Amino acid sequence: MENSFFVDSGKLSPAALERKHRLENDPSCRTNHMEYMEGMEMIESDVCEKVMSQVKEYDSTKYTVRDVIAALEHETCTLEDFKALLSPAAEPYLERMAQRARIETGKHFGNTVYLFTPLYIANYCENYCVYCGFNCYNDIRRMKLSMEQIDREMKSIADSGMEEILILTGESRAKSSIEYIGEACQLARKYFRMVGLEIYPVNTDEYRYLHECGADYVTVFQETYDADKYETLHLLGHKRVWPYRFDAQERALRGGMRGVAFSALLGLSDFRKDALASALHVYYLQRKYPHAEMSLSCPRLRPIINNDKINPLDVHETQLCQVLCAYRIFLPFVGITVSSRESESFRNGIVKIAATKISAGVSTGIGDHESKYSGKESDSAEGDEQFEIDDARSLDKMYQDMSREGLQPVLNDYLYV
Amino acid sequence: MKNDDKLVLGGKEFSSRFILGSGKYSLSLIEAAVRDAGAEIITLAVRRANTKEHENILDYIPEGVTLLPNTSGARNADEAVRIARLARELGCGNFVKVEIMRDSKYLLPDNNETIKATEILAKDGFVVLPYMYPDLYAARDLVNAGASAVMPLASPIGSNKGLATKEFIQILIDEIELPVIVDAGIGRPSQACEAMEMGVAAIMANTALATAGNLPLMASAFKSAIEAGRMAYLAKLGRVLTRGASASDPLTGFLRN
């Protein structure tokens, strides 16, 4: 799969094209991905070492059926049990894992399922991440919403009944400054009970500022915890710095955020190791910051614009379900979010087992909620989408479907205090 | 049950000693749960009531039932106080269950912060029912802070594991002159009955019902168990011999005056 992502836009200048090719083919011209760039805060933390030392030693093939059965019989799930549940030996026990996961989910969350929607306010990006539709070399319509446009988008979403929003930007500090994002958070507080952020990682004081603007939850995807693989996928830009990204959730908590969300993009590297690392990232941070709320997401690679070739098959629904059941059994108290990249049937099934939060009324484009929600043609420009979604159900439809499945949809369980 | 056997909280009398939770199950079941539980008090998370559209939990609470808003989500006294005041603004009345957790994994209550919040809220005119870990010193401090009851946990919240802290709850019953309401961990009607036999003033349960196969029926089972336990307590339990047997002739029969 290595380097199968590269796509050349016909609109790149010869110089840009040459640089792109050099980045792709000559590792020596790339910066050290383990070295902090200027302005990046370095915090004292032992969490990374704790997580990665476990991941390094993990050999999923050494676990046997006996380990899996023992793990399912233990009342509390130890770290070794969790490793067994993530292993290939556990695959034949998926139904038993699902039964156990459902019990754990019920104990902590009952039959509730939380609904939210993401709002992309800009898609400018300064990074060359070879698998991403927003990458700086990809020829897409770039856009950054004005505050008036954001206000209109938020109003459309709030009018649909949604009470929780996740604000996203591409990763460009130059185009989407902290102040810009902060202003968007202040606007969001007018319309929503809960405001989350999924933006480029920032320093502790900047997270504090964004918290004061109304944001209370920070999502950062590590993409892959395999730093060597990470280096071959994130060729240019601040996102290339792996350790700064790793510590983002801890900086966010130190900045006063109530909760943080984690994930690897399963399929970029060995998904079992990435799932182990994601869960351990939660596990060790929760021990250090026991008051914080934590959640896990589980994206897999999906098709992106201009690059239909990307369709890694290594994480099928079965493996994804196994990962989510293992997460739930090991970390019964964490939220688990399943995005609209997954199909309607998968999401309908997984909310009965392990997931506690799903998106609805999703658009990953920029500035198109108003037209999509109202059904009217837009009279202004819209930015391209980051990826294609699979489950396009509206909030109303999702609400009805979840109720029909015997679940209790919840639009808000949150107070900003 | 004698009609004059009332639970008194904040000067208000209740005939039922079953406080019902409203979390983790569908709002449409609340009415049946309240009815079949015979509950006169129902708790609700303020953060759940703080909603704009669609279904609001407040619309599902039957009339005449006393609301007991809780401060779940609060991580310290200051946040609990703000949530309690918001509950009052939302029209939830003056009762508040102070619930402060600084641990997202086990959701154990923080007694120190709970004492601080109780003092502030009691002075502010709230009827404060603090959820606590059953510690005698903390319970005494809560009494002094102005609490109207203490609500010790039986075992970790949501666990349905029963009276894991039984010995310590007994100490609170013996030493604290406020109603002791067991809150969290009661998983079966028999456990509720046992706690009532000990002299607990009331039982609060949620997960035991929410995770039952038939919620209204389980509500009814709890109602019966709590009433049975209360009657047994009032009737005064018969003795239980812990060792040996009882001599039919007095051991001191040889004594002469």
Interface residues (C-beta under 8 A of the other chain):
Chain A: G106 K107 H108 F109 G110 N111 T112 G161 E163 R193 Q286 P290 H291 A292 E293 M294 F333 Y399 G406 Q408 P409 V410 L411 N412 D413 Y414 L415 V417
Chain B: G23 K24 Y25 S26 L27 A45 V46 R47 R48 N50 T51 K52 E53 H54 G73 A74 R75 E79 R82 I83 L86 M101 R102 D103 S104 K105 Y106 L107 G158 S159 N160 T207 A210 T211
